[in-house]
């Protein structure tokens, strides 16, 4: 029996059979490709069996060929028919068994990227960054390659390349170095009221942010920015603002690294409200015997665009203001009121109004309908100086030439008023008063044509006597 055609996978064992009979028993030898096979030269890998067969262990591609067995004895030689042995190599294109993993790291951080590929034959594995080889050509490992990155400052893509005679494959790992977030989109104003502004904005960041920070300030003030933090949505209402004020607003994003740059700013104005304060420094004087001129200054807190003023006047100040006569003024700081009765005293109050409503009334002033007499002194106030004296201060009336002032004062509400006259000045000290006692003061200016209206009452208490204080001290009881 001679050998048969055989196919074996590389590294597997192949056995070629051969048997012969004769007298005397024949000796069997083997030939490969017409050359004798010497088992002793194969380090035991090739053995000739007692049965005559040929056993090839861990077959290699070099074992492939045409085999013949030869039986010989003293009677002669007999050749078998040749039989081919085919050694097949399993060929598998390279593939990744462990793909490289993308990482997100802090600036200056370290990271290792592992790449494992298999195939038959086993592929070589290298790393590249762009077109640059990171693995030396003469030190390219088979099957597995670990890229060690240290002190990473910039984000980059790294490519693992596995190659064999059957092909080349690639896989990319993205190393992202965390950075400050980008600036959000410019805020968009969606709603305004007199005291609030609502804005929305685009995140401007592909990655999530921890929260947003809103900075804002009034353009009419030089103070620091106001800050709203820990905002987790892209819509926010800023409250507690001043009416009819222009504000500039920025938004910035915060992540684990820190706060990014601010967005472009948006400038917007809050809505109007009624004025929060009355017109200032209201004054009145007679222009003729029946016409007075009233003038004033704008309120400190207009809360909007002043659309006009309303002047209320009456000879009966105890009546409700709704019963007083009124005179409307279109955005001017003075007006004339005519058809007045002569030799009377009128009480005047002024308010400002916006498109939203009326502001508060000014403190009342009195105007005497006598041509040429001065108006009331302005900003009249009293301050205790000592236990027996009080200092009075004021601003003089406008226009008229003052020849002297007349002061009326009294102790409390029920005593008789005392009259004092003195030359034109802007302060006067009343002396000889009782300690710890309340006094009531009124002041009027006099011109060559007569006495003007007195100011409203001003009250002030003298200081307490130091002697009384010492007797009341607990240590002296």
MIDREN-621924 format. One record per residue (C-alpha): residue in one letter; x, y, z. Coordinates in nm, 4 decimals, decimal comma, m for minus. Layout:
N
{A {X Y Z}}
...
//
This chain:
477
{X {0,0000 0,0000 0,0000}}
{X {0,1453 0,3305 m0,1045}}
{X {0,0911 0,6852 0,0240}}
{X {m0,2225 0,8813 m0,0618}}
{X {m0,2807 1,2478 m0,1410}}
{X {m0,2947 1,4389 0,1839}}
{X {m0,3696 1,7924 0,2944}}
{X {m0,2670 1,9092 0,6390}}
{X {m0,2916 2,2427 0,8215}}
{X {0,0357 2,4015 0,9138}}
{X {0,1605 2,3014 1,2644}}
{X {m0,0585 1,9926 1,2591}}
{X {0,0716 1,6290 1,2285}}
{X {0,0660 1,4590 0,8883}}
{X {0,1030 1,0806 0,8446}}
{X {0,1860 0,9255 0,5070}}
{X {0,1009 0,5507 0,5052}}
{X {0,3083 0,2799 0,3357}}
{X {0,3075 m0,1015 0,3688}}
{X {0,4873 m0,3748 0,1714}}
{X {0,5341 m0,7513 0,1975}}
{X {0,7982 m0,9841 0,0587}}
{X {1,0423 m1,2604 0,1390}}
{X {1,2593 m1,1654 0,3010}}
{X {1,0649 m0,8720 0,4596}}
{X {1,1406 m0,5568 0,2634}}
{X {1,2968 m0,2418 0,4106}}
{X {1,0963 0,0763 0,3525}}
{X {1,2518 0,4146 0,2856}}
{X {1,0994 0,7471 0,1835}}
{X {1,1687 1,0020 m0,0879}}
{X {1,0455 1,3573 m0,1131}}
{X {1,0677 1,5196 m0,4483}}
{X {1,2972 1,2308 m0,5572}}
{X {1,5356 1,2947 m0,2684}}
{X {1,5696 1,0575 0,0272}}
{X {1,4092 1,1680 0,3528}}
{X {1,6479 1,1616 0,6493}}
{X {1,4409 1,1660 0,9734}}
{X {1,7528 1,2102 1,1819}}
{X {1,8042 1,5571 1,0333}}
{X {1,4679 1,6894 1,1568}}
{X {1,5392 1,6934 1,5308}}
{X {1,2758 1,4282 1,5857}}
{X {1,0004 1,6170 1,4031}}
{X {0,9913 1,3561 1,1224}}
{X {0,9675 0,9889 1,2232}}
{X {0,9378 0,6675 1,0281}}
{X {0,6898 0,4358 1,1954}}
{X {0,7375 0,0619 1,2430}}
{X {0,4509 0,0069 1,0018}}
{X {0,6549 0,1879 0,7384}}
{X {0,4522 0,5065 0,7433}}
{X {0,6077 0,8550 0,7671}}
{X {0,4878 1,0862 1,0466}}
{X {0,5555 1,4586 1,0235}}
{X {0,4831 1,6588 1,3413}}
{X {0,4368 2,0376 1,3499}}
{X {0,4226 2,0478 0,9748}}
{X {0,5773 2,3422 0,7961}}
{X {0,5290 2,4812 0,4506}}
{X {0,8661 2,3296 0,3595}}
{X {0,7208 1,9816 0,4195}}
{X {0,4947 2,0200 0,1204}}
{X {0,5950 1,8037 m0,1791}}
{X {0,5686 1,4716 m0,3666}}
{X {0,6327 1,1668 m0,1449}}
{X {0,7177 0,8068 m0,2483}}
{X {0,7890 0,5044 m0,0361}}
{X {1,0396 0,2450 m0,1585}}
{X {1,0356 m0,1222 m0,0489}}
{X {1,3587 m0,3139 m0,1049}}
{X {1,5004 m0,6632 m0,0201}}
{X {1,7467 m0,9035 m0,1717}}
{X {1,4941 m0,9861 m0,4376}}
{X {1,4628 m0,6280 m0,5627}}
{X {1,3200 m0,2755 m0,5231}}
{X {0,9609 m0,1567 m0,5561}}
{X {0,8490 0,2121 m0,5775}}
{X {0,5026 0,3212 m0,4723}}
{X {0,3026 0,5605 m0,6730}}
{X {0,3884 0,9175 m0,5740}}
{X {0,1463 1,1084 m0,3477}}
{X {0,1429 1,4836 m0,2815}}
{X {0,1403 1,6343 0,0666}}
{X {m0,0068 1,9818 0,0809}}
{X {0,0589 2,1992 0,3864}}
{X {m0,2046 2,4673 0,4140}}
{X {m0,1406 2,7862 0,6102}}
{X {m0,4487 2,9452 0,7702}}
{X {m0,4459 3,3116 0,6602}}
{X {m0,6554 3,5629 0,8560}}
{X {m0,6485 3,9343 0,7852}}
{X {m0,5588 4,1488 1,0863}}
{X {m0,8380 4,2671 1,3171}}
{X {m0,8484 4,4554 1,6456}}
{X {m0,9304 4,2493 1,9521}}
{X {m0,8883 4,5527 2,1804}}
{X {m0,9659 4,8857 2,0190}}
{X {m0,7903 5,1973 2,1471}}
{X {m1,0128 5,4002 2,3822}}
{X {m1,0580 5,7779 2,3669}}
{X {m0,9848 5,9709 2,6872}}
{X {m1,0608 6,3126 2,8350}}
{X {m0,7843 6,4357 3,0651}}
{X {m0,6849 6,7436 3,2591}}
{X {m0,4141 6,9723 3,1173}}
{X {m0,0695 6,8250 3,1879}}
{X {m0,2150 6,4807 3,2578}}
{X {m0,0790 6,1361 3,1643}}
{X {m0,2588 5,8542 2,9807}}
{X {m0,1798 5,5116 2,8307}}
{X {m0,3609 5,3899 2,5186}}
{X {m0,3583 5,0147 2,4499}}
{X {m0,4132 4,8640 2,1062}}
{X {m0,4265 4,4854 2,0421}}
{X {m0,4632 4,3218 1,6985}}
{X {m0,4712 3,9562 1,5914}}
{X {m0,4534 3,7697 1,2605}}
{X {m0,2623 3,4992 1,0805}}
{X {0,0091 3,5827 1,0350}}
{X {0,0082 3,8012 1,3501}}
{X {0,0214 4,1690 1,2542}}
{X {0,2739 4,4283 1,3565}}
{X {0,1220 4,7180 1,5537}}
{X {0,2394 5,0797 1,5548}}
{X {0,1131 5,4240 1,6588}}
{X {0,0923 5,7371 1,4469}}
{X {m0,0056 6,0997 1,5053}}
{X {m0,1108 6,2394 1,1734}}
{X {0,1653 6,1450 0,9284}}
{X {0,4263 6,1025 1,2028}}
{X {0,5310 5,7518 1,3116}}
{X {0,5485 5,7265 1,6906}}
{X {0,6801 5,3653 1,6913}}
{X {1,0362 5,3025 1,5605}}
{X {1,0392 5,0832 1,2494}}
{X {1,3012 4,8488 1,3968}}
{X {1,1175 4,8114 1,7278}}
{X {0,7648 4,7449 1,6084}}
{X {0,5858 4,4965 1,8389}}
{X {0,3636 4,2154 1,7192}}
{X {0,0012 4,2033 1,8267}}
{X {0,0031 4,4637 2,1076}}
{X {0,1299 4,8187 2,1457}}
{X {0,0786 5,0580 2,4393}}
{X {0,1223 5,4307 2,3707}}
{X {0,2333 5,6202 2,6816}}
{X {0,1536 5,9928 2,6793}}
{X {0,2803 6,2264 2,9532}}
{X {0,2261 6,5956 3,0323}}
{X {m0,0381 6,6284 2,7626}}
{X {m0,1174 6,9917 2,6856}}
{X {m0,3172 6,9750 2,3620}}
{X {m0,6014 6,7635 2,2303}}
{X {m0,5030 6,5297 1,9445}}
{X {m0,6017 6,2158 1,7539}}
{X {m0,3731 5,9096 1,7691}}
{X {m0,3970 5,6276 1,5125}}
{X {m0,3219 5,2612 1,5867}}
{X {m0,2067 5,0780 1,2706}}
{X {m0,2013 4,6950 1,2502}}
{X {m0,0386 4,5427 0,9394}}
{X {0,0459 4,2022 0,7958}}
{X {0,0891 4,0535 0,4518}}
{X {m0,2903 4,0287 0,4351}}
{X {m0,3669 4,3961 0,4911}}
{X {m0,3485 4,7117 0,7004}}
{X {m0,6146 4,8340 0,9430}}
{X {m0,6408 5,1524 1,1502}}
{X {m0,8268 5,2718 1,4607}}
{X {m0,8278 5,6236 1,6060}}
{X {m0,8234 5,7255 1,9722}}
{X {m0,9125 6,0849 2,0550}}
{X {m0,7326 6,2439 2,3492}}
{X {m0,9239 6,5513 2,4614}}
{X {m0,7546 6,7916 2,6991}}
{X {m1,0184 6,9645 2,9061}}
{X {m1,0236 7,3406 2,8591}}
{X {m1,2223 7,6417 2,9717}}
{X {m1,5650 7,6580 2,8094}}
{X {m1,6220 7,8804 2,5098}}
{X {m1,8190 8,2030 2,5281}}
{X {m2,1968 8,1533 2,5048}}
{X {m2,3930 8,3205 2,2289}}
{X {m2,4954 8,6841 2,2659}}
{X {m2,7905 8,7073 2,5098}}
{X {m3,1307 8,7788 2,3581}}
{X {m3,3783 8,9905 2,5550}}
{X {m3,7201 8,8244 2,5548}}
{X {m3,9052 9,0349 2,8121}}
{X {m3,8611 9,3528 3,0159}}
{X {m4,0562 9,5069 3,3014}}
{X {m3,9829 9,8142 3,5108}}
{X {m3,7652 9,6102 3,7480}}
{X {m3,6636 9,2957 3,5555}}
{X {m3,5049 9,1758 3,2314}}
{X {m3,5462 8,8222 3,0946}}
{X {m3,2762 8,6874 2,8618}}
{X {m3,2027 8,3644 2,6766}}
{X {m2,8774 8,2515 2,5159}}
{X {m2,7166 7,9681 2,3211}}
{X {m2,4702 7,7560 2,5190}}
{X {m2,1982 7,7901 2,2540}}
{X {m2,0344 7,4723 2,3891}}
{X {m2,0669 7,1217 2,2405}}
{X {m1,9812 6,9693 2,5787}}
{X {m2,1950 7,0138 2,8905}}
{X {m2,1086 7,3003 3,1255}}
{X {m2,1471 7,3046 3,5040}}
{X {m2,3407 7,6321 3,5190}}
{X {m2,3583 7,9858 3,3801}}
{X {m2,2681 8,3227 3,5293}}
{X {m2,4531 8,6445 3,4419}}
{X {m2,2793 8,9791 3,4913}}
{X {m2,4701 9,3043 3,4514}}
{X {m2,4488 9,6701 3,5421}}
{X {m2,6341 9,9934 3,4907}}
{X {m2,4724 10,2012 3,2170}}
{X {m2,5480 10,5186 3,4111}}
{X {m2,3493 10,4087 3,7171}}
{X {m1,9790 10,3431 3,7704}}
{X {m2,0210 10,0788 4,0399}}
{X {m1,9076 9,7150 4,0180}}
{X {m2,0792 9,4518 3,8084}}
{X {m2,3660 9,2627 3,9662}}
{X {m2,3225 8,8838 3,9410}}
{X {m2,5723 8,5967 3,9286}}
{X {m2,4123 8,2506 3,9614}}
{X {m2,5103 7,8810 3,9559}}
{X {m2,7556 7,9240 3,6689}}
{X {m2,8200 7,5828 3,5108}}
{X {m3,0593 7,6871 3,2330}}
{X {m3,0157 7,9078 2,9265}}
{X {m3,3006 8,1393 3,0300}}
{X {m3,2986 8,3728 3,3280}}
{X {m3,4876 8,6723 3,4674}}
{X {m3,2754 8,9373 3,6399}}
{X {m3,4825 9,1133 3,9059}}
{X {m3,4387 9,4043 4,1440}}
{X {m3,3464 9,6519 3,8686}}
{X {m3,4138 10,0251 3,8529}}
{X {m3,6979 10,1431 3,6284}}
{X {m3,6208 10,3116 3,2966}}
{X {m3,2502 10,2295 3,3274}}
{X {m3,0144 10,1007 3,0612}}
{X {m2,8298 9,7797 3,1528}}
{X {m2,5434 9,5946 2,9863}}
{X {m2,5481 9,2160 3,0303}}
{X {m2,2913 8,9393 2,9685}}
{X {m2,3080 8,5600 3,0105}}
{X {m2,0173 8,3174 3,0667}}
{X {m1,9996 7,9394 3,1175}}
{X {m1,8233 7,7432 3,3929}}
{X {m1,6926 7,3842 3,3813}}
{X {m1,4598 7,1762 3,6015}}
{X {m1,1606 7,3778 3,4772}}
{X {m1,3030 7,7219 3,5519}}
{X {m1,4972 8,0152 3,4086}}
{X {m1,4700 8,0814 3,0365}}
{X {m1,4730 8,4156 2,8539}}
{X {m1,7905 8,6262 2,8525}}
{X {m2,0295 8,6500 2,5624}}
{X {m2,0828 8,9629 2,3590}}
{X {m2,2887 9,2015 2,5693}}
{X {m2,6474 9,3022 2,5120}}
{X {m2,7746 9,6461 2,6126}}
{X {m3,1399 9,6992 2,6986}}
{X {m3,3587 9,9325 2,9021}}
{X {m3,6074 9,8454 3,1741}}
{X {m3,9650 9,9696 3,1541}}
{X {m4,1039 10,2843 3,3139}}
{X {m4,2831 10,3349 3,6437}}
{X {m4,4464 10,6319 3,8033}}
{X {m4,1868 10,8678 3,9571}}
{X {m4,0678 10,7557 4,3006}}
{X {m3,9884 11,1072 4,4241}}
{X {m4,1404 11,4522 4,4016}}
{X {m4,0089 11,7524 4,2062}}
{X {m3,7321 11,9314 4,3991}}
{X {m3,6851 12,2890 4,5169}}
{X {m4,0360 12,4066 4,4334}}
{X {m4,0577 12,7886 4,4518}}
{X {m4,3248 13,0433 4,3825}}
{X {m4,3371 13,4216 4,3491}}
{X {m4,5784 13,6756 4,2102}}
{X {m4,5372 13,7919 3,8540}}
{X {m4,8255 14,0377 3,8865}}
{X {m5,0960 14,1025 4,1407}}
{X {m5,3022 13,8066 4,0072}}
{X {m5,0402 13,5803 3,8442}}
{X {m4,7746 13,3716 4,0156}}
{X {m4,4826 13,1881 3,8615}}
{X {m4,3995 12,8411 3,9970}}
{X {m4,0674 12,6708 3,9196}}
{X {m3,9037 12,3446 4,0287}}
{X {m3,6390 12,0872 3,9448}}
{X {m3,6766 11,7302 3,8176}}
{X {m3,7355 11,4448 4,0660}}
{X {m3,4307 11,2506 4,1810}}
{X {m3,6031 10,9236 4,0830}}
{X {m3,8097 10,9901 3,7711}}
{X {m3,8386 10,6144 3,6904}}
{X {m3,9018 10,6984 3,3275}}
{X {m3,9399 10,9814 3,0831}}
{X {m4,1238 11,2681 3,2517}}
{X {m4,4256 11,3441 3,0321}}
{X {m4,5312 11,6466 3,2338}}
{X {m4,6054 11,8038 3,5705}}
{X {m4,9245 11,8875 3,7582}}
{X {m4,9420 12,1944 3,9816}}
{X {m5,2020 12,1923 4,2608}}
{X {m5,2892 12,5179 4,4415}}
{X {m5,5484 12,6291 4,6922}}
{X {m5,6297 12,8858 4,9606}}
{X {m5,7663 12,6020 5,1804}}
{X {m5,4736 12,3625 5,2348}}
{X {m5,6728 12,1511 5,4812}}
{X {m5,8968 12,0324 5,1981}}
{X {m5,8059 11,7036 5,0184}}
{X {m5,5719 11,7633 4,7266}}
{X {m5,8395 11,6259 4,4942}}
{X {m6,0418 11,9399 4,5755}}
{X {m5,7569 12,1780 4,4937}}
{X {m5,7296 12,3584 4,1646}}
{X {m5,4809 12,2052 3,9243}}
{X {m5,2733 12,3180 3,6313}}
{X {m5,1008 12,0767 3,3870}}
{X {m4,7567 12,1514 3,2436}}
{X {m4,6045 11,9718 2,9419}}
{X {m4,2471 11,8797 3,0323}}
{X {m4,1363 12,2232 3,1506}}
{X {m3,9784 12,3225 3,4795}}
{X {m4,1846 12,6370 3,5329}}
{X {m4,5334 12,7667 3,4727}}
{X {m4,7555 13,0626 3,5492}}
{X {m5,0884 13,0421 3,7262}}
{X {m5,3266 13,3346 3,6735}}
{X {m5,6645 13,4640 3,7899}}
{X {m5,5581 13,4591 4,1537}}
{X {m5,7219 13,6627 4,4275}}
{X {m5,5174 13,9520 4,5626}}
{X {m5,3798 13,9657 4,9147}}
{X {m5,4325 13,5940 4,9735}}
{X {m5,1916 13,3126 5,0573}}
{X {m5,1955 13,0125 4,8247}}
{X {m5,0547 12,6700 4,9080}}
{X {m4,8855 12,5023 4,6130}}
{X {m4,7735 12,1410 4,5530}}
{X {m4,6287 11,9858 4,2355}}
{X {m4,6041 11,6279 4,1072}}
{X {m4,4399 11,4705 3,8028}}
{X {m4,5927 11,1960 3,5907}}
{X {m4,4729 10,9415 3,3338}}
{X {m4,6698 10,7326 3,0873}}
{X {m4,7323 10,4869 3,3724}}
{X {m4,8701 10,7212 3,6368}}
{X {m4,8303 11,0055 3,8852}}
{X {m4,5455 11,0452 4,1305}}
{X {m4,5716 11,1798 4,4863}}
{X {m4,6560 11,5428 4,5613}}
{X {m4,3897 11,7870 4,6699}}
{X {m4,3982 11,9400 5,0148}}
{X {m4,6361 12,2381 5,0232}}
{X {m4,5122 12,5935 4,9768}}
{X {m4,7020 12,9170 5,0303}}
{X {m4,7181 13,2092 4,7894}}
{X {m4,8587 13,5468 4,8915}}
{X {m5,0509 13,7202 4,6118}}
{X {m4,8832 14,0554 4,6532}}
{X {m4,6644 14,1643 4,3631}}
{X {m4,2972 14,2066 4,4444}}
{X {m4,2966 14,0178 4,7738}}
{X {m4,0404 13,7364 4,7974}}
{X {m4,1128 13,3694 4,7723}}
{X {m4,0599 13,1317 5,0598}}
{X {m3,7057 13,0558 5,1763}}
{X {m3,6018 12,7112 5,0533}}
{X {m3,4558 12,4099 5,2327}}
{X {m3,5452 12,5502 5,5735}}
{X {m3,4163 12,3279 5,8555}}
{X {m3,3314 12,3385 6,2258}}
{X {m3,0504 12,1596 6,4141}}
{X {m2,9939 12,1618 6,7900}}
{X {m2,6552 12,3125 6,8736}}
{X {m2,6520 12,3167 7,2539}}
{X {m2,8985 12,2659 7,5365}}
{X {m3,0077 12,6313 7,4952}}
{X {m2,9607 12,7056 7,1223}}
{X {m3,0807 12,5839 6,7806}}
{X {m2,9214 12,6717 6,4443}}
{X {m3,1526 12,7500 6,1503}}
{X {m3,0331 12,7269 5,7877}}
{X {m3,2030 12,7903 5,4512}}
{X {m3,1553 12,8941 5,0903}}
{X {m3,2790 13,2403 4,9907}}
{X {m3,5759 13,2855 4,7570}}
{X {m3,4927 13,3511 4,3941}}
{X {m3,5304 13,6774 4,2026}}
{X {m3,6396 13,9230 4,4727}}
{X {m3,4004 14,1467 4,6669}}
{X {m3,4327 14,0555 5,0348}}
{X {m3,4063 14,3380 5,2867}}
{X {m3,4549 14,1218 5,5966}}
{X {m3,5998 13,7989 5,7328}}
{X {m3,8749 13,7513 5,9887}}
{X {m3,8646 13,4465 6,2148}}
{X {m4,1555 13,3225 6,4249}}
{X {m4,0907 13,0540 6,6842}}
{X {m4,2593 12,9128 6,9908}}
{X {m4,2177 12,6496 7,2568}}
{X {m4,4330 12,3483 7,1701}}
{X {m4,7785 12,3876 7,0177}}
{X {m4,9585 12,6078 7,2696}}
{X {m4,7269 12,8917 7,3660}}
{X {m4,7222 13,2335 7,2040}}
{X {m4,4984 13,2887 6,9011}}
{X {m4,1902 13,5081 6,9338}}
{X {m4,0904 13,7353 6,6416}}
{X {m3,7302 13,8049 6,5467}}
{X {m3,6033 14,0212 6,2576}}
{X {m3,2517 14,0039 6,1160}}
{X {m3,0502 14,1114 5,8134}}
{X {m3,0247 13,8938 5,4975}}
{X {m2,8263 13,5773 5,5672}}
{X {m2,8630 13,2021 5,5201}}
{X {m2,8330 13,0916 5,8843}}
{X {m2,9416 13,2141 6,2256}}
{X {m2,8857 13,0838 6,5796}}
{X {m3,1753 13,1123 6,8235}}
{X {m3,0372 13,1319 7,1777}}
{X {m3,1747 13,1456 7,5317}}
{X {m3,3897 12,8344 7,4886}}
{X {m3,4832 12,5726 7,7477}}
{X {m3,2957 12,2409 7,7567}}
{X {m3,4622 11,9305 7,6139}}
{X {m3,7558 12,1320 7,4809}}
{X {m3,9218 12,1175 7,1391}}
{X {m3,9518 12,4434 6,9450}}
{X {m4,1498 12,5253 6,6303}}
{X {m4,0054 12,7656 6,3681}}
{X {m4,1418 12,9534 6,0627}}
{X {m3,9408 13,1856 5,8381}}
{X {m4,0383 13,4497 5,5810}}
{X {m3,8395 13,6902 5,3632}}
{X {m3,9217 14,0595 5,3258}}
{X {m3,8499 14,2809 5,0259}}
{X {m3,9087 14,6520 4,9834}}
{X {m4,2610 14,5704 4,8639}}
{X {m4,3670 14,3519 5,1527}}
{X {m4,3401 14,0292 5,3456}}
{X {m4,3505 13,6975 5,1631}}
{X {m4,5185 13,3775 5,2760}}
{X {m4,3855 13,1906 5,5745}}
{X {m4,2334 12,8471 5,5348}}
{X {m4,4102 12,5393 5,6725}}
{X {m4,3315 12,4710 6,0363}}
{X {m4,0000 12,3080 6,1266}}
{X {m3,9583 12,1385 6,4659}}
{X {m3,6421 12,0715 6,6666}}
{X {m3,5622 11,9838 7,0303}}
{X {m3,2748 12,1381 7,2235}}
{X {m3,0130 11,9104 7,3743}}
{X {m3,0621 11,7641 7,7192}}
{X {m2,8824 11,9358 8,0037}}
{X {m2,5552 11,7678 8,0963}}
{X {m2,6352 11,8351 8,4627}}
{X {m2,9564 11,6356 8,4306}}
{X {m2,7664 11,3574 8,2625}}
{X {m2,5125 11,3358 8,5454}}
{X {m2,7831 11,3123 8,8108}}
{X {m2,9538 11,0326 8,6230}}
{X {m2,6357 10,8249 8,5959}}
{X {m2,6809 10,4893 8,7781}}
{X {m2,3489 10,5253 8,9618}}
{X {m2,4730 10,8378 9,1433}}
{X {m2,7984 10,6906 9,2714}}
//
